[in-house]
Amino acid sequence: MSTKVGYGLVRDSNGKPKIDDPNSVHPAVIGMLTHEEKVELGIWTGPHARDAQGTKRLEKTAEGYRAVDDLVAVTEIYDGELYVKLSVRSDVPAGTEIKLEI
């Protein structure tokens, strides 16, 4: 038996997203926001990772990504349409290069 998880975005009567804490929004919900809404909410618009503390910023490099923030037990990486679920949770200090072999 497999478990399926779904995410949704609630909007007010004017179409604005109803988000209490932009730092705790799951990347699947962030993907439902427009670029302008992300900027307005102060949500990082570049590649990002999901770790034990929430969503953290990444920078794209020639060979992968660099952690902008310290990552604690990182589990997922998002970059536009690319989604990678990591098989092992890892701590990654800020400034460290992350290379993905897919």
C-alpha positions in Angstrom: 0.0 0.0 0.0 1.4 3.4 -0.9 0.6 6.8 0.6 -0.3 9.7 -1.6 0.1 13.3 -0.4 -1.6 16.3 -2.0 -1.0 20.0 -1.5 -3.2 22.9 -2.2 -3.2 26.7 -2.2 -6.0 28.7 -0.7 -6.7 32.1 -2.2 -8.9 35.0 -0.8 -11.8 36.5 -2.7 -9.4 38.8 -4.6 -7.2 35.8 -5.8 -4.4 36.6 -3.4 -2.7 33.5 -1.8 -3.5 33.1 1.9 -0.2 32.2 3.5 0.6 32.9 7.1 4.3 32.1 7.2 6.1 32.1 3.8 9.1 30.4 5.4 7.1 27.2 6.2 5.4 26.8 2.8 6.1 23.4 1.2 7.9 23.6 -2.2 4.9 22.0 -3.9 2.7 25.0 -2.8 5.5 27.5 -3.8 5.3 25.9 -7.2 1.6 27.1 -7.4 2.5 30.7 -6.9 3.4 33.1 -9.7 6.8 34.7 -9.8 5.3 38.0 -8.7 3.5 36.4 -5.7 6.8 34.8 -4.6 8.6 38.2 -4.8 5.7 39.9 -2.9 5.8 37.3 -0.1 9.6 37.3 0.1 9.9 33.7 -1.1 13.2 32.8 -2.8 12.5 32.4 -6.5 15.6 30.4 -7.4 16.4 26.7 -6.8 15.7 25.6 -3.2 15.9 22.6 -0.9 13.6 21.2 1.7 15.1 20.3 5.0 14.1 19.6 8.6 13.7 23.4 9.2 11.8 24.4 6.1 12.7 25.7 2.7 16.3 26.8 2.1 18.0 28.6 -0.8 20.4 27.1 -3.3 22.5 28.7 -6.1 22.9 26.9 -9.4 26.6 26.2 -10.3 28.2 24.6 -13.4 28.2 21.2 -11.7 25.2 21.3 -9.5 24.1 23.5 -6.6 25.7 25.5 -3.7 23.9 25.8 -0.4 23.2 29.4 0.4 21.9 28.5 3.9 22.9 25.7 6.2 20.8 22.6 5.4 19.8 20.3 8.2 18.7 16.8 7.2 18.0 17.9 3.6 15.6 15.6 1.8 14.5 17.3 -1.4 15.8 19.7 -4.1 13.6 21.8 -6.4 14.7 23.7 -9.4 11.8 24.8 -11.7 10.4 21.5 -13.0 13.2 19.4 -11.6 12.4 17.6 -8.3 14.9 15.3 -6.6 14.1 13.2 -3.5 17.3 12.3 -1.8 17.8 8.7 -0.6 19.8 9.8 2.4 19.2 12.9 4.6 22.3 15.0 4.9 23.5 18.1 6.7 25.1 20.6 4.3 26.9 23.7 5.5 26.3 27.0 3.7 28.8 27.4 0.8 29.1 23.6 0.2 28.7 22.3 -3.4 26.0 19.7 -4.0 26.5 17.5 -7.0 23.6 15.3 -8.2 24.1 12.2 -10.1 20.8 11.3 -11.8 
